[in-house]
Amino acid sequence: MEHLNIGFLLFVLSEQSESKELDSRSIRSSMDRWWANCIRNQQAREWIGEQIRKVRSESAGYVFTRQMYRDALEEKEFAWVAGLE
């Protein structure tokens, strides 16, 4: 189910960032250390890793919103990077 990994990670990230849901230490650790690194496509893995780092950087104040999640999944360029096409 490789094609579902990216959407799942971005959804969880948007919930953590915007709504402060799904934001336990264990979920963060699992997401940051394992799931984000399971994406086979290097470009997609790097892009998602960057989004996670931005959200986790408390000083930056970056919020990955639900709309950003939707936009990322709808962008044709991102779909290609993620190997969804």
Buried (B, 14 or more C-beta within 10 A) or exposed (E): EEEEBBBEBBBBBBBBBBEEEBEEEEBBEEBBEEBBEEBEBEEBBEBBBEBBEBBBEEEEEEEBEBEBBEEBBEEEEBBEBBBBE
